Amino acid sequence: MENGKTSVINNSLLWFGAGISIAEILTGMLVAPLGFEQGAIAILLGHVIGGIVMYAAGLIGAKTGLSAMETVQMAFGRNGGKWFALLNVIQLIGWTAVMITTAAVAAEALVPLGNVLWSAVVGAGIALWIVVGVKNLGKINVFVMAALFVLTLFLSHVIFRGGLHGINGTITFGGAVELAVAMPLSWLPVIADYTRYAKSPVKATAGSCITYFAASCWMFFIGMGAVLYAGNDNLADIMAQAGMGVSAILIILLSTVTTTFLDTLSAGISCKSVCTAFSEKGAALVACIL
């Protein structure tokens, strides 16, 4: 961090964390009926297509210094931008709910403490990340990303150590590409909220998209591999059978927090686009609770 600006490394780590997600693993499982070779092509192609559009959206924010919903005003005017910002808040609260629920269900399967308690734990982690803020994550993010990287390597070893299994289900190649495209596209209303702080707009945006591309594809491959090599479409079961224990819980919690806090913080930023009286962090915390 320098003069309130984020470095290429800061942005890259932020989006590497965004890409490591249970939701992306679960989506990758849907691609498995294509087989590994065709599935891999679909995953990579889809992420390239979606990533190009994601890069363009991020670069607009990086070069103008505007948030995602402020850049929308460039095309749709002030009132039009407020309308889209309001819609964005609603869908980001929805995404947050899905991510918290998914993580709670997976954690509950490993350590049965109750979905409500696990939801509260995940929500508290997201709230902590919001309070710390993007500009202050710094060394914390380096440590967390390093831990996630090592833990995900271990998970990959667990998934791909078996032989190929026969699977049921059908999906077209085009359908698989569409699933892969959808993930980077889902970040279009968000990415400029973070690239707007970039010290080097082009490099930081490229770094953000490249690290997201790598992490998201990795998650898709883990999901596809879970079905093809582990013969199981329940990630929590795979982790439990491998005796991952604490490491499994850490993967679930850390990956969810580092992805979902971007959604909730952007909900707060979008609220401020609707009404400047709102506090970004305050509105983000309300979105997290909702």
N, C-alpha and C positions, 0 to 999 in steps of 0.2 A: 504494500500500500504506500503510495507517494502522493502527497498533496490531494488526498481524497480520491485518487484514481487507483483503479485496480490493474495489476500487471497481467501479462499473458498467462503466467502460472496460476495466479489467483482465479482467473476466469476458467482456465482449463480444469483445475481441481473441482471447482464448483459444478461444472457440467459432467465431469466424470462421475461425481456422486449422484447427479440426477439420472444418469444412465443405468446405474446399478440399482435395480428395482425388482421386487418380487412380481409386480404387475407385468413387467416385460418378460420375465421367465415364464409366467403363466401363458402369455400370448405366444411365446415361442413354442410351447407345447402343442398349440393348434396347428403348427406348420408341419409337425412330424409325419403325417400321412404321405407327404410328398417323398419321403426318404431323405437321407442326409445330403446327397449331392444336389438334387433339385431344390430342397429346402434351403440349403446354404446360398445358392444363387438367388433365390427369391428374397431372402433376408438381406443380403448385401445390396441387391438392386433396389429394393424398396427403401433402404436407408440412404442410399445415394440420392435417389429422387427427392425424398423428404428432406434430406440434409441440405440440399442446394437451396430449397425454399426457406428452410430454417436459417441458413447463413444470410440470405438476403434480408430477412426480417431483422435479424440481429445487427447487421451492418448499418441499417437505417438508424436504429437507436444509438449505435456506437458513434456514428458520424454527426448526429444531430444533438446528442445528449438528452434525448427525450425518452420517456417511458413508453412501453408498448402501446398503451391506450392514447397517449399523447401523439404518437405517430399516426394513429388511426384518424385523429382530427385533421391531419394534413390532407386526407382524402375526403372525409365526410363532414368536416366542419366541427365547430365546438359542440353543438347540440347532438349531432350524429355520433361524435366521439363519446359523449356521456352515455348515450344509449348502449353503445357497444361495451363500454366500461361496466355498466350495470349488469349486462348479460355475462360478462367475463367473471364478475364477482360470484354470480350464481353458479356458473359451471366450475369455477375453481373450488368453491365450497363442496360441490358434488365430488370432484376429483379427490379432495382431501378426505372426505367421508369414505370413499371407496378404498383409498390407500390405507387408512387407519383400520378399517374393518378387515381388509385382506391380511394385514400384518397381525392383527389380534387373533384371527382364526388360525393362522399358521403357528403363532406362538403358543396358543392354547393347546394345539395338538401335541406340542412338545412338552410343555409344562402347564398342566391344567390348573390355572388360578382363576379362571372365569374371563369371558370375553370383555366384560365391562372393565375389569381391572387392567387387562392388557391394553385396551383402548385408551385408558387413562395414562398408562405408562408411555405409550407411543405419542399421545397428544402432548404430554409433558415434555418429551424430548423435542418435539417440533416447536413448542413454545419457547424452550430454552434457546434453540437455534435462532428463532425470530428475535429474541431479546438481544442476543449477542450481535446479530446483524452481519450482513455480507461483508461490510468493510472491516469488521473486527475478527472475522473467523481465523484468518491467517494461519498461524502455527497449529491451531486446533484442527483445521481442515486438513493440513498436511498429515498429521498423526492419524486422523480418522480415515482418510483416503488410503494411507499405507496399510492400516489394519484391514480395511475392506478389501483391498487388493489381495493381501495374503489369504484372507478367509475365503475369498471367491476362488482363488487358485486351488485351495484345498477342496472346495465344493466341486470344482471342475474335475479334479482327480477322482472324487467319489462317484461322480456321474458317469465318466467315460471309461472307467476301468472294466466294465462288463462287455459282453458281446451283444451283437445286434438282436433285437427281438422283433417278432412279427407284431404288427399293430392293426387295429381296426380304425375306421373313419375315413372320410374323404375330404379333400380340399383341392380346389383348382390352383394352378400356378399363379394365375392372376389374383385370386383371393389371398394367397399367401403374400404376394407382393404388396397388396393393399394393406394388409395387417402391418407389414413392416413400414410402409410409408406413413401410416397413421401415427406412429409413435413420435417421430421428429416433428410432424405437422402439429401434434397436440401442444407443442411448446411455442407455436407462433405468437399467441397472445401473452407470452411471458418473457421470452429471451431478451427483448430490448430493455426490460426492467433492470437487467444486470450488465449487459454490454454497454449501456449508456455511461457507465463509470470508467470504461476502459481507457488506459493511457495510450495504447496503440490500437485504434479501432479495427483495422483490417486484421492484424495479427491476433488480437484477443478474440475477435469473433471467429476467426478460422480455428484457433486453438479450442474454443468452446465447442464448436461443431465437430471437430475431429475427435476430441476426447469423448464427446457424447456418442458419436458414431461407433467408436471402438467399444465403449462400455455397453451400449445398448445391443449391438450385434452379439457381444459376448453373452449377455443375458438371454438373448433369443436362442443362441447355440446351446446354452445350458438347459433351457426349457425343452428344446427339440431333443437334445441328448438324453434328458431324463426319461422321455418316452421310448426313444430308439434303443438306448443302451442299458438303462436301469429298468425298463419295462414298467414304469410307474408314473402316473400323471399327478401324484400327490407329493409335492416337494417336501412337506413336513415328514411324511412317512419315510422318504428316502434319507433325509437327515437323521431321523431317529434310528433307522436300521443301521446307519453307518456309525452310530454312536457319537455324533458330532456334539451333542449336548450344549454346553455353554457357547461354543463357536456358532452353532446354528441359531441360537437366540440373538447373538450379536449381529449376525448377518441380517436377520429379519429386522431388528430394531434400527441398526445404523443405516441400512439401505433405505428403509422407509423414511427415516428422519431426514436424511440428506437429499432425498428426492422431494418429499412433500412440503418441506418448509419453503421451497421455492413457490409452490402453488399458493400457500397461505400468505406469504409475504407479498406476492403479486396481487392477491385479492385486496390486501391493504393498500397497495399502490394504486390499484384501479379505483378503490373507494375515494382516494384523494383526487383522482381525475374527475369524479362525479361532484365532489364537494371539497374544496381546499381546506375547510375547517377540520377535516378528519386527520388524525395522526396515522401515518402509514403502519407503524408497529402496533398501535392500539387497535386499529381495524383488523390487522392481520391476526392478532390474538383472539379477537371476537370471532373471526372466521374459523380459526382452529377449534374454538370451543363449540361453535355451531356444528 
